[in-house]
Amino acid sequence: MQKHICHDCKTEIGKGGKFMPYEAAGASFVKCESCHTADPILRNFQEAEVYSRIVGYIRPIKQWNKAKRQEFQDRLTFASTMACDC
Ligand SMILES: [Zn+2]
């Protein structure tokens, strides 16, 4: 028997447990009964392509080399509280 993991809560659906199957983006997903009742729409099933600036160009992070991807993970983000006077 195939093991089913709920897409939303990541718990294993036990033998005889009810679940809802989904087909999206060429892949199969399942939701347990409680998650399907709470939200019957399958969300966040596609990998997002993230673009960022590298050496002056905006490129997908997936195409960066290993060292630059690590550098991206090490970056810190800041929220500016100063308003622009321009
Ligand atoms: Zn679930």
PDB file of the backbone (N, CA, C, O) and the ligand in Angstrom, with CONECT records:
HET     ZN  A 101       1
ATOM      1  N   MET A   1       0.837  -1.192   0.000  1.00  0.00           N
ATOM      2  CA  MET A   1       0.000   0.000   0.000  1.00  0.00           C
ATOM      3  C   MET A   1       0.881   1.254   0.000  1.00  0.00           C
ATOM      4  O   MET A   1       1.876   1.338   0.720  1.00  0.00           O
ATOM      5  N   GLN A   2       0.493   2.204  -0.813  1.00  0.00           N
ATOM      6  CA  GLN A   2       1.257   3.450  -0.920  1.00  0.00           C
ATOM      7  C   GLN A   2       1.031   4.315   0.320  1.00  0.00           C
ATOM      8  O   GLN A   2      -0.086   4.435   0.824  1.00  0.00           O
ATOM      9  N   LYS A   3       2.116   4.909   0.791  1.00  0.00           N
ATOM     10  CA  LYS A   3       2.041   5.776   1.968  1.00  0.00           C
ATOM     11  C   LYS A   3       1.574   7.164   1.522  1.00  0.00           C
ATOM     12  O   LYS A   3       2.119   7.727   0.572  1.00  0.00           O
ATOM     13  N   HIS A   4       0.572   7.713   2.201  1.00  0.00           N
ATOM     14  CA  HIS A   4       0.067   9.036   1.853  1.00  0.00           C
ATOM     15  C   HIS A   4       0.415  10.025   2.953  1.00  0.00           C
ATOM     16  O   HIS A   4       0.159   9.781   4.132  1.00  0.00           O
ATOM     17  N   ILE A   5       1.010  11.157   2.544  1.00  0.00           N
ATOM     18  CA  ILE A   5       1.333  12.236   3.475  1.00  0.00           C
ATOM     19  C   ILE A   5       0.467  13.437   3.086  1.00  0.00           C
ATOM     20  O   ILE A   5       0.429  13.828   1.920  1.00  0.00           O
ATOM     21  N   CYS A   6      -0.213  14.005   4.048  1.00  0.00           N
ATOM     22  CA  CYS A   6      -1.073  15.160   3.785  1.00  0.00           C
ATOM     23  C   CYS A   6      -0.214  16.353   3.343  1.00  0.00           C
ATOM     24  O   CYS A   6       0.797  16.666   3.973  1.00  0.00           O
ATOM     25  N   HIS A   7      -0.619  17.001   2.273  1.00  0.00           N
ATOM     26  CA  HIS A   7       0.127  18.141   1.743  1.00  0.00           C
ATOM     27  C   HIS A   7       0.160  19.300   2.730  1.00  0.00           C
ATOM     28  O   HIS A   7       1.169  19.998   2.817  1.00  0.00           O
ATOM     29  N   ASP A   8      -0.917  19.521   3.474  1.00  0.00           N
ATOM     30  CA  ASP A   8      -1.005  20.696   4.352  1.00  0.00           C
ATOM     31  C   ASP A   8      -0.389  20.454   5.729  1.00  0.00           C
ATOM     32  O   ASP A   8       0.469  21.224   6.161  1.00  0.00           O
ATOM     33  N   CYS A   9      -0.810  19.407   6.416  1.00  0.00           N
ATOM     34  CA  CYS A   9      -0.338  19.202   7.793  1.00  0.00           C
ATOM     35  C   CYS A   9       0.829  18.239   7.879  1.00  0.00           C
ATOM     36  O   CYS A   9       1.389  18.053   8.959  1.00  0.00           O
ATOM     37  N   LYS A  10       1.211  17.627   6.778  1.00  0.00           N
ATOM     38  CA  LYS A  10       2.387  16.736   6.682  1.00  0.00           C
ATOM     39  C   LYS A  10       2.290  15.491   7.557  1.00  0.00           C
ATOM     40  O   LYS A  10       3.308  14.859   7.838  1.00  0.00           O
ATOM     41  N   THR A  11       1.093  15.130   7.990  1.00  0.00           N
ATOM     42  CA  THR A  11       0.948  13.904   8.767  1.00  0.00           C
ATOM     43  C   THR A  11       0.612  12.749   7.837  1.00  0.00           C
ATOM     44  O   THR A  11       0.009  12.925   6.779  1.00  0.00           O
ATOM     45  N   GLU A  12       1.018  11.575   8.263  1.00  0.00           N
ATOM     46  CA  GLU A  12       0.753  10.386   7.462  1.00  0.00           C
ATOM     47  C   GLU A  12      -0.706   9.978   7.650  1.00  0.00           C
ATOM     48  O   GLU A  12      -1.223   9.960   8.767  1.00  0.00           O
ATOM     49  N   ILE A  13      -1.345   9.657   6.555  1.00  0.00           N
ATOM     50  CA  ILE A  13      -2.740   9.237   6.614  1.00  0.00           C
ATOM     51  C   ILE A  13      -2.739   7.729   6.831  1.00  0.00           C
ATOM     52  O   ILE A  13      -2.261   6.967   5.990  1.00  0.00           O
ATOM     53  N   GLY A  14      -3.270   7.320   7.949  1.00  0.00           N
ATOM     54  CA  GLY A  14      -3.232   5.915   8.339  1.00  0.00           C
ATOM     55  C   GLY A  14      -4.091   5.031   7.451  1.00  0.00           C
ATOM     56  O   GLY A  14      -4.858   5.502   6.611  1.00  0.00           O
ATOM     57  N   LYS A  15      -3.934   3.736   7.669  1.00  0.00           N
ATOM     58  CA  LYS A  15      -4.687   2.755   6.897  1.00  0.00           C
ATOM     59  C   LYS A  15      -6.179   2.965   7.130  1.00  0.00           C
ATOM     60  O   LYS A  15      -6.634   3.035   8.272  1.00  0.00           O
ATOM     61  N   GLY A  16      -6.926   3.064   6.052  1.00  0.00           N
ATOM     62  CA  GLY A  16      -8.357   3.293   6.153  1.00  0.00           C
ATOM     63  C   GLY A  16      -8.730   4.745   6.367  1.00  0.00           C
ATOM     64  O   GLY A  16      -9.916   5.073   6.412  1.00  0.00           O
ATOM     65  N   GLY A  17      -7.735   5.637   6.501  1.00  0.00           N
ATOM     66  CA  GLY A  17      -8.010   7.059   6.687  1.00  0.00           C
ATOM     67  C   GLY A  17      -8.528   7.680   5.400  1.00  0.00           C
ATOM     68  O   GLY A  17      -8.112   7.295   4.307  1.00  0.00           O
ATOM     69  N   LYS A  18      -9.409   8.612   5.526  1.00  0.00           N
ATOM     70  CA  LYS A  18      -9.972   9.258   4.343  1.00  0.00           C
ATOM     71  C   LYS A  18      -9.062  10.385   3.884  1.00  0.00           C
ATOM     72  O   LYS A  18      -8.490  11.109   4.699  1.00  0.00           O
ATOM     73  N   PHE A  19      -8.935  10.523   2.576  1.00  0.00           N
ATOM     74  CA  PHE A  19      -8.129  11.606   2.021  1.00  0.00           C
ATOM     75  C   PHE A  19      -8.688  12.001   0.670  1.00  0.00           C
ATOM     76  O   PHE A  19      -9.454  11.261   0.052  1.00  0.00           O
ATOM     77  N   MET A  20      -8.290  13.186   0.221  1.00  0.00           N
ATOM     78  CA  MET A  20      -8.711  13.695  -1.083  1.00  0.00           C
ATOM     79  C   MET A  20      -7.484  13.752  -1.996  1.00  0.00           C
ATOM     80  O   MET A  20      -6.509  14.428  -1.667  1.00  0.00           O
ATOM     81  N   PRO A  21      -7.515  13.051  -3.142  1.00  0.00           N
ATOM     82  CA  PRO A  21      -6.380  13.124  -4.063  1.00  0.00           C
ATOM     83  C   PRO A  21      -6.467  14.359  -4.966  1.00  0.00           C
ATOM     84  O   PRO A  21      -7.559  14.788  -5.340  1.00  0.00           O
ATOM     85  N   TYR A  22      -5.310  14.920  -5.309  1.00  0.00           N
ATOM     86  CA  TYR A  22      -5.218  16.074  -6.206  1.00  0.00           C
ATOM     87  C   TYR A  22      -4.176  15.773  -7.271  1.00  0.00           C
ATOM     88  O   TYR A  22      -3.169  15.124  -6.989  1.00  0.00           O
ATOM     89  N   GLU A  23      -4.409  16.235  -8.480  1.00  0.00           N
ATOM     90  CA  GLU A  23      -3.423  16.177  -9.561  1.00  0.00           C
ATOM     91  C   GLU A  23      -3.163  17.613  -9.984  1.00  0.00           C
ATOM     92  O   GLU A  23      -4.079  18.309 -10.421  1.00  0.00           O
ATOM     93  N   ALA A  24      -1.928  18.054  -9.857  1.00  0.00           N
ATOM     94  CA  ALA A  24      -1.602  19.428 -10.231  1.00  0.00           C
ATOM     95  C   ALA A  24      -0.148  19.507 -10.645  1.00  0.00           C
ATOM     96  O   ALA A  24       0.718  18.896 -10.019  1.00  0.00           O
ATOM     97  N   ALA A  25       0.119  20.261 -11.704  1.00  0.00           N
ATOM     98  CA  ALA A  25       1.480  20.500 -12.198  1.00  0.00           C
ATOM     99  C   ALA A  25       2.217  19.186 -12.449  1.00  0.00           C
ATOM    100  O   ALA A  25       3.421  19.091 -12.208  1.00  0.00           O
ATOM    101  N   GLY A  26       1.497  18.177 -12.931  1.00  0.00           N
ATOM    102  CA  GLY A  26       2.116  16.894 -13.258  1.00  0.00           C
ATOM    103  C   GLY A  26       2.501  16.063 -12.052  1.00  0.00           C
ATOM    104  O   GLY A  26       3.278  15.117 -12.184  1.00  0.00           O
ATOM    105  N   ALA A  27       1.988  16.383 -10.893  1.00  0.00           N
ATOM    106  CA  ALA A  27       2.311  15.621  -9.684  1.00  0.00           C
ATOM    107  C   ALA A  27       1.026  15.299  -8.926  1.00  0.00           C
ATOM    108  O   ALA A  27      -0.020  15.904  -9.158  1.00  0.00           O
ATOM    109  N   SER A  28       1.131  14.337  -8.022  1.00  0.00           N
ATOM    110  CA  SER A  28      -0.019  13.929  -7.215  1.00  0.00           C
ATOM    111  C   SER A  28       0.161  14.385  -5.777  1.00  0.00           C
ATOM    112  O   SER A  28       1.256  14.312  -5.220  1.00  0.00           O
ATOM    113  N   PHE A  29      -0.915  14.849  -5.194  1.00  0.00           N
ATOM    114  CA  PHE A  29      -0.907  15.287  -3.802  1.00  0.00           C
ATOM    115  C   PHE A  29      -2.155  14.723  -3.127  1.00  0.00           C
ATOM    116  O   PHE A  29      -3.120  14.365  -3.802  1.00  0.00           O
ATOM    117  N   VAL A  30      -2.135  14.645  -1.819  1.00  0.00           N
ATOM    118  CA  VAL A  30      -3.330  14.258  -1.064  1.00  0.00           C
ATOM    119  C   VAL A  30      -3.488  15.200   0.117  1.00  0.00           C
ATOM    120  O   VAL A  30      -2.517  15.760   0.627  1.00  0.00           O
ATOM    121  N   LYS A  31      -4.731  15.359   0.536  1.00  0.00           N
ATOM    122  CA  LYS A  31      -5.041  16.103   1.763  1.00  0.00           C
ATOM    123  C   LYS A  31      -5.843  15.183   2.669  1.00  0.00           C
ATOM    124  O   LYS A  31      -6.705  14.435   2.207  1.00  0.00           O
ATOM    125  N   CYS A  32      -5.551  15.245   3.958  1.00  0.00           N
ATOM    126  CA  CYS A  32      -6.341  14.458   4.908  1.00  0.00           C
ATOM    127  C   CYS A  32      -7.751  15.063   4.990  1.00  0.00           C
ATOM    128  O   CYS A  32      -8.004  16.166   4.503  1.00  0.00           O
ATOM    129  N   GLU A  33      -8.636  14.325   5.605  1.00  0.00           N
ATOM    130  CA  GLU A  33     -10.031  14.755   5.644  1.00  0.00           C
ATOM    131  C   GLU A  33     -10.196  16.097   6.362  1.00  0.00           C
ATOM    132  O   GLU A  33     -10.954  16.949   5.899  1.00  0.00           O
ATOM    133  N   SER A  34      -9.500  16.300   7.483  1.00  0.00           N
ATOM    134  CA  SER A  34      -9.681  17.554   8.241  1.00  0.00           C
ATOM    135  C   SER A  34      -9.113  18.749   7.474  1.00  0.00           C
ATOM    136  O   SER A  34      -9.708  19.826   7.490  1.00  0.00           O
ATOM    137  N   CYS A  35      -7.966  18.575   6.801  1.00  0.00           N
ATOM    138  CA  CYS A  35      -7.398  19.680   6.016  1.00  0.00           C
ATOM    139  C   CYS A  35      -8.276  19.978   4.794  1.00  0.00           C
ATOM    140  O   CYS A  35      -8.457  21.138   4.423  1.00  0.00           O
ATOM    141  N   HIS A  36      -8.817  18.926   4.173  1.00  0.00           N
ATOM    142  CA  HIS A  36      -9.698  19.139   3.028  1.00  0.00           C
ATOM    143  C   HIS A  36     -10.973  19.859   3.446  1.00  0.00           C
ATOM    144  O   HIS A  36     -11.482  20.696   2.701  1.00  0.00           O
ATOM    145  N   THR A  37     -11.488  19.548   4.612  1.00  0.00           N
ATOM    146  CA  THR A  37     -12.683  20.230   5.122  1.00  0.00           C
ATOM    147  C   THR A  37     -12.379  21.693   5.415  1.00  0.00           C
ATOM    148  O   THR A  37     -13.195  22.570   5.132  1.00  0.00           O
ATOM    149  N   ALA A  38     -11.189  21.959   5.991  1.00  0.00           N
ATOM    150  CA  ALA A  38     -10.815  23.333   6.327  1.00  0.00           C
ATOM    151  C   ALA A  38     -10.569  24.172   5.078  1.00  0.00           C
ATOM    152  O   ALA A  38     -10.967  25.336   5.032  1.00  0.00           O
ATOM    153  N   ASP A  39      -9.912  23.595   4.056  1.00  0.00           N
ATOM    154  CA  ASP A  39      -9.624  24.321   2.819  1.00  0.00           C
ATOM    155  C   ASP A  39      -9.546  23.327   1.666  1.00  0.00           C
ATOM    156  O   ASP A  39      -8.519  22.671   1.494  1.00  0.00           O
ATOM    157  N   PRO A  40     -10.607  23.203   0.873  1.00  0.00           N
ATOM    158  CA  PRO A  40     -10.607  22.204  -0.199  1.00  0.00           C
ATOM    159  C   PRO A  40      -9.715  22.555  -1.394  1.00  0.00           C
ATOM    160  O   PRO A  40      -9.522  21.721  -2.279  1.00  0.00           O
ATOM    161  N   ILE A  41      -9.167  23.776  -1.434  1.00  0.00           N
ATOM    162  CA  ILE A  41      -8.319  24.173  -2.561  1.00  0.00           C
ATOM    163  C   ILE A  41      -6.868  23.814  -2.256  1.00  0.00           C
ATOM    164  O   ILE A  41      -6.374  24.069  -1.158  1.00  0.00           O
ATOM    165  N   LEU A  42      -6.185  23.216  -3.245  1.00  0.00           N
ATOM    166  CA  LEU A  42      -4.772  22.884  -3.098  1.00  0.00           C
ATOM    167  C   LEU A  42      -3.944  24.139  -3.347  1.00  0.00           C
ATOM    168  O   LEU A  42      -4.015  24.734  -4.422  1.00  0.00           O
ATOM    169  N   ARG A  43      -3.169  24.534  -2.358  1.00  0.00           N
ATOM    170  CA  ARG A  43      -2.371  25.759  -2.464  1.00  0.00           C
ATOM    171  C   ARG A  43      -0.896  25.418  -2.269  1.00  0.00           C
ATOM    172  O   ARG A  43      -0.550  24.395  -1.678  1.00  0.00           O
ATOM    173  N   ASN A  44      -0.023  26.312  -2.785  1.00  0.00           N
ATOM    174  CA  ASN A  44       1.426  26.211  -2.586  1.00  0.00           C
ATOM    175  C   ASN A  44       2.001  24.865  -3.035  1.00  0.00           C
ATOM    176  O   ASN A  44       2.806  24.265  -2.324  1.00  0.00           O
ATOM    177  N   PHE A  45       1.593  24.398  -4.203  1.00  0.00           N
ATOM    178  CA  PHE A  45       2.101  23.121  -4.691  1.00  0.00           C
ATOM    179  C   PHE A  45       3.193  23.301  -5.730  1.00  0.00           C
ATOM    180  O   PHE A  45       3.868  22.337  -6.093  1.00  0.00           O
ATOM    181  N   GLN A  46       3.377  24.535  -6.218  1.00  0.00           N
ATOM    182  CA  GLN A  46       4.419  24.783  -7.208  1.00  0.00           C
ATOM    183  C   GLN A  46       5.598  25.476  -6.556  1.00  0.00           C
ATOM    184  O   GLN A  46       5.439  26.317  -5.672  1.00  0.00           O
ATOM    185  N   GLU A  47       6.789  25.104  -7.012  1.00  0.00           N
ATOM    186  CA  GLU A  47       7.986  25.760  -6.522  1.00  0.00           C
ATOM    187  C   GLU A  47       8.050  27.161  -7.128  1.00  0.00           C
ATOM    188  O   GLU A  47       7.862  27.334  -8.332  1.00  0.00           O
ATOM    189  N   ALA A  48       8.312  28.143  -6.295  1.00  0.00           N
ATOM    190  CA  ALA A  48       8.401  29.513  -6.771  1.00  0.00           C
ATOM    191  C   ALA A  48       9.803  29.787  -7.306  1.00  0.00           C
ATOM    192  O   ALA A  48      10.792  29.359  -6.712  1.00  0.00           O
ATOM    193  N   GLU A  49       9.885  30.486  -8.406  1.00  0.00           N
ATOM    194  CA  GLU A  49      11.188  30.862  -8.947  1.00  0.00           C
ATOM    195  C   GLU A  49      11.532  32.240  -8.393  1.00  0.00           C
ATOM    196  O   GLU A  49      10.818  33.215  -8.627  1.00  0.00           O
ATOM    197  N   VAL A  50      12.622  32.304  -7.665  1.00  0.00           N
ATOM    198  CA  VAL A  50      13.035  33.537  -6.999  1.00  0.00           C
ATOM    199  C   VAL A  50      14.133  34.200  -7.811  1.00  0.00           C
ATOM    200  O   VAL A  50      15.119  33.561  -8.179  1.00  0.00           O
ATOM    201  N   TYR A  51      13.955  35.487  -8.090  1.00  0.00           N
ATOM    202  CA  TYR A  51      14.961  36.275  -8.795  1.00  0.00           C
ATOM    203  C   TYR A  51      15.612  37.223  -7.801  1.00  0.00           C
ATOM    204  O   TYR A  51      14.956  37.734  -6.894  1.00  0.00           O
ATOM    205  N   SER A  52      16.883  37.450  -7.975  1.00  0.00           N
ATOM    206  CA  SER A  52      17.569  38.432  -7.153  1.00  0.00           C
ATOM    207  C   SER A  52      18.749  38.997  -7.927  1.00  0.00           C
ATOM    208  O   SER A  52      19.113  38.509  -8.997  1.00  0.00           O
ATOM    209  N   ARG A  53      19.330  40.031  -7.358  1.00  0.00           N
ATOM    210  CA  ARG A  53      20.420  40.716  -8.023  1.00  0.00           C
ATOM    211  C   ARG A  53      21.732  40.013  -7.717  1.00  0.00           C
ATOM    212  O   ARG A  53      22.021  39.701  -6.562  1.00  0.00           O
ATOM    213  N   ILE A  54      22.513  39.767  -8.741  1.00  0.00           N
ATOM    214  CA  ILE A  54      23.837  39.183  -8.582  1.00  0.00           C
ATOM    215  C   ILE A  54      24.766  39.873  -9.566  1.00  0.00           C
ATOM    216  O   ILE A  54      24.467  39.958 -10.757  1.00  0.00           O
ATOM    217  N   VAL A  55      25.866  40.354  -9.077  1.00  0.00           N
ATOM    218  CA  VAL A  55      26.878  41.088  -9.852  1.00  0.00           C
ATOM    219  C   VAL A  55      26.256  42.008 -10.912  1.00  0.00           C
ATOM    220  O   VAL A  55      26.701  42.047 -12.059  1.00  0.00           O
ATOM    221  N   GLY A  56      25.228  42.740 -10.505  1.00  0.00           N
ATOM    222  CA  GLY A  56      24.647  43.736 -11.386  1.00  0.00           C
ATOM    223  C   GLY A  56      23.494  43.267 -12.247  1.00  0.00           C
ATOM    224  O   GLY A  56      22.896  44.075 -12.959  1.00  0.00           O
ATOM    225  N   TYR A  57      23.160  41.974 -12.203  1.00  0.00           N
ATOM    226  CA  TYR A  57      22.082  41.445 -13.033  1.00  0.00           C
ATOM    227  C   TYR A  57      21.012  40.809 -12.156  1.00  0.00           C
ATOM    228  O   TYR A  57      21.312  40.291 -11.081  1.00  0.00           O
ATOM    229  N   ILE A  58      19.766  40.849 -12.616  1.00  0.00           N
ATOM    230  CA  ILE A  58      18.673  40.150 -11.949  1.00  0.00           C
ATOM    231  C   ILE A  58      18.556  38.781 -12.621  1.00  0.00           C
ATOM    232  O   ILE A  58      18.216  38.698 -13.801  1.00  0.00           O
ATOM    233  N   ARG A  59      18.833  37.714 -11.878  1.00  0.00           N
ATOM    234  CA  ARG A  59      18.839  36.350 -12.429  1.00  0.00           C
ATOM    235  C   ARG A  59      18.106  35.413 -11.466  1.00  0.00           C
ATOM    236  O   ARG A  59      18.050  35.689 -10.267  1.00  0.00           O
ATOM    237  N   PRO A  60      17.541  34.303 -11.973  1.00  0.00           N
ATOM    238  CA  PRO A  60      16.937  33.312 -11.073  1.00  0.00           C
ATOM    239  C   PRO A  60      18.002  32.696 -10.165  1.00  0.00           C
ATOM    240  O   PRO A  60      19.085  32.337 -10.627  1.00  0.00           O
ATOM    241  N   ILE A  61      17.698  32.580  -8.907  1.00  0.00           N
ATOM    242  CA  ILE A  61      18.661  32.041  -7.945  1.00  0.00           C
ATOM    243  C   ILE A  61      19.043  30.604  -8.285  1.00  0.00           C
ATOM    244  O   ILE A  61      20.154  30.160  -7.998  1.00  0.00           O
ATOM    245  N   LYS A  62      18.104  29.885  -8.903  1.00  0.00           N
ATOM    246  CA  LYS A  62      18.359  28.501  -9.296  1.00  0.00           C
ATOM    247  C   LYS A  62      19.565  28.376 -10.231  1.00  0.00           C
ATOM    248  O   LYS A  62      20.232  27.342 -10.260  1.00  0.00           O
ATOM    249  N   GLN A  63      19.837  29.444 -10.997  1.00  0.00           N
ATOM    250  CA  GLN A  63      20.923  29.399 -11.979  1.00  0.00           C
ATOM    251  C   GLN A  63      22.259  29.857 -11.396  1.00  0.00           C
ATOM    252  O   GLN A  63      23.282  29.815 -12.080  1.00  0.00           O
ATOM    253  N   TRP A  64      22.253  30.290 -10.146  1.00  0.00           N
ATOM    254  CA  TRP A  64      23.499  30.762  -9.532  1.00  0.00           C
ATOM    255  C   TRP A  64      24.379  29.577  -9.166  1.00  0.00           C
ATOM    256  O   TRP A  64      23.896  28.453  -9.028  1.00  0.00           O
ATOM    257  N   ASN A  65      25.676  29.836  -9.009  1.00  0.00           N
ATOM    258  CA  ASN A  65      26.555  28.756  -8.562  1.00  0.00           C
ATOM    259  C   ASN A  65      26.384  28.551  -7.052  1.00  0.00           C
ATOM    260  O   ASN A  65      25.751  29.356  -6.369  1.00  0.00           O
ATOM    261  N   LYS A  66      26.962  27.458  -6.551  1.00  0.00           N
ATOM    262  CA  LYS A  66      26.753  27.047  -5.160  1.00  0.00           C
ATOM    263  C   LYS A  66      27.174  28.131  -4.161  1.00  0.00           C
ATOM    264  O   LYS A  66      26.469  28.380  -3.183  1.00  0.00           O
ATOM    265  N   ALA A  67      28.303  28.764  -4.404  1.00  0.00           N
ATOM    266  CA  ALA A  67      28.808  29.786  -3.483  1.00  0.00           C
ATOM    267  C   ALA A  67      27.888  31.003  -3.447  1.00  0.00           C
ATOM    268  O   ALA A  67      27.641  31.563  -2.379  1.00  0.00           O
ATOM    269  N   LYS A  68      27.388  31.410  -4.592  1.00  0.00           N
ATOM    270  CA  LYS A  68      26.488  32.565  -4.637  1.00  0.00           C
ATOM    271  C   LYS A  68      25.144  32.240  -3.992  1.00  0.00           C
ATOM    272  O   LYS A  68      24.544  33.102  -3.351  1.00  0.00           O
ATOM    273  N   ARG A  69      24.656  30.987  -4.156  1.00  0.00           N
ATOM    274  CA  ARG A  69      23.396  30.596  -3.491  1.00  0.00           C
ATOM    275  C   ARG A  69      23.560  30.646  -1.966  1.00  0.00           C
ATOM    276  O   ARG A  69      22.650  31.063  -1.250  1.00  0.00           O
ATOM    277  N   GLN A  70      24.735  30.214  -1.477  1.00  0.00           N
ATOM    278  CA  GLN A  70      24.987  30.290  -0.036  1.00  0.00           C
ATOM    279  C   GLN A  70      25.049  31.747   0.411  1.00  0.00           C
ATOM    280  O   GLN A  70      24.540  32.103   1.474  1.00  0.00           O
ATOM    281  N   GLU A  71      25.676  32.583  -0.409  1.00  0.00           N
ATOM    282  CA  GLU A  71      25.753  34.006  -0.105  1.00  0.00           C
ATOM    283  C   GLU A  71      24.344  34.606  -0.014  1.00  0.00           C
ATOM    284  O   GLU A  71      24.082  35.445   0.848  1.00  0.00           O
ATOM    285  N   PHE A  72      23.442  34.179  -0.898  1.00  0.00           N
ATOM    286  CA  PHE A  72      22.059  34.663  -0.861  1.00  0.00           C
ATOM    287  C   PHE A  72      21.379  34.242   0.440  1.00  0.00           C
ATOM    288  O   PHE A  72      20.643  35.028   1.036  1.00  0.00           O
ATOM    289  N   GLN A  73      21.624  33.000   0.885  1.00  0.00           N
ATOM    290  CA  GLN A  73      21.017  32.532   2.136  1.00  0.00           C
ATOM    291  C   GLN A  73      21.563  33.292   3.336  1.00  0.00           C
ATOM    292  O   GLN A  73      20.866  33.455   4.338  1.00  0.00           O
ATOM    293  N   ASP A  74      22.795  33.754   3.243  1.00  0.00           N
ATOM    294  CA  ASP A  74      23.412  34.483   4.351  1.00  0.00           C
ATOM    295  C   ASP A  74      22.995  35.947   4.399  1.00  0.00           C
ATOM    296  O   ASP A  74      23.262  36.631   5.387  1.00  0.00           O
ATOM    297  N   ARG A  75      22.351  36.435   3.355  1.00  0.00           N
ATOM    298  CA  ARG A  75      21.956  37.847   3.319  1.00  0.00           C
ATOM    299  C   ARG A  75      20.927  38.151   4.397  1.00  0.00           C
ATOM    300  O   ARG A  75      20.087  37.314   4.729  1.00  0.00           O
ATOM    301  N   LEU A  76      21.006  39.340   4.929  1.00  0.00           N
ATOM    302  CA  LEU A  76      20.033  39.808   5.915  1.00  0.00           C
ATOM    303  C   LEU A  76      19.155  40.856   5.241  1.00  0.00           C
ATOM    304  O   LEU A  76      19.627  41.630   4.408  1.00  0.00           O
ATOM    305  N   THR A  77      17.893  40.874   5.601  1.00  0.00           N
ATOM    306  CA  THR A  77      17.000  41.892   5.048  1.00  0.00           C
ATOM    307  C   THR A  77      16.651  42.888   6.141  1.00  0.00           C
ATOM    308  O   THR A  77      16.484  42.525   7.306  1.00  0.00           O
ATOM    309  N   PHE A  78      16.548  44.119   5.755  1.00  0.00           N
ATOM    310  CA  PHE A  78      16.240  45.193   6.680  1.00  0.00           C
ATOM    311  C   PHE A  78      15.028  45.962   6.170  1.00  0.00           C
ATOM    312  O   PHE A  78      14.844  46.115   4.962  1.00  0.00           O
ATOM    313  N   ALA A  79      14.215  46.439   7.084  1.00  0.00           N
ATOM    314  CA  ALA A  79      13.103  47.302   6.722  1.00  0.00           C
ATOM    315  C   ALA A  79      13.467  48.713   7.133  1.00  0.00           C
ATOM    316  O   ALA A  79      13.766  48.974   8.299  1.00  0.00           O
ATOM    317  N   SER A  80      13.443  49.610   6.184  1.00  0.00           N
ATOM    318  CA  SER A  80      13.795  50.992   6.476  1.00  0.00           C
ATOM    319  C   SER A  80      12.610  51.706   7.112  1.00  0.00           C
ATOM    320  O   SER A  80      11.473  51.577   6.658  1.00  0.00           O
ATOM    321  N   THR A  81      12.893  52.458   8.167  1.00  0.00           N
ATOM    322  CA  THR A  81      11.835  53.231   8.810  1.00  0.00           C
ATOM    323  C   THR A  81      11.897  54.696   8.395  1.00  0.00           C
ATOM    324  O   THR A  81      11.024  55.487   8.752  1.00  0.00           O
ATOM    325  N   MET A  82      12.939  55.053   7.636  1.00  0.00           N
ATOM    326  CA  MET A  82      13.105  56.440   7.207  1.00  0.00           C
ATOM    327  C   MET A  82      12.289  56.694   5.944  1.00  0.00           C
ATOM    328  O   MET A  82      12.277  55.880   5.021  1.00  0.00           O
ATOM    329  N   ALA A  83      11.617  57.821   5.921  1.00  0.00           N
ATOM    330  CA  ALA A  83      10.862  58.208   4.737  1.00  0.00           C
ATOM    331  C   ALA A  83      11.790  58.951   3.781  1.00  0.00           C
ATOM    332  O   ALA A  83      12.707  59.646   4.219  1.00  0.00           O
ATOM    333  N   CYS A  84      11.561  58.811   2.516  1.00  0.00           N
ATOM    334  CA  CYS A  84      12.376  59.501   1.508  1.00  0.00           C
ATOM    335  C   CYS A  84      11.881  60.939   1.343  1.00  0.00           C
ATOM    336  O   CYS A  84      10.676  61.181   1.273  1.00  0.00           O
ATOM    337  N   ASP A  85      12.814  61.890   1.280  1.00  0.00           N
ATOM    338  CA  ASP A  85      12.455  63.291   1.100  1.00  0.00           C
ATOM    339  C   ASP A  85      12.498  63.711  -0.365  1.00  0.00           C
ATOM    340  O   ASP A  85      12.316  64.890  -0.669  1.00  0.00           O
ATOM    341  N   CYS A  86      12.733  62.784  -1.266  1.00  0.00           N
ATOM    342  CA  CYS A  86      12.881  63.158  -2.678  1.00  0.00           C
ATOM    343  C   CYS A  86      11.568  63.247  -3.403  1.00  0.00           C
ATOM    344  O   CYS A  86      11.541  63.551  -4.595  1.00  0.00           O
TER     345      CYS A  86
HETATM  346 ZN    ZN A 101      -3.812  17.320   6.783  1.00  0.00          ZN2+
END
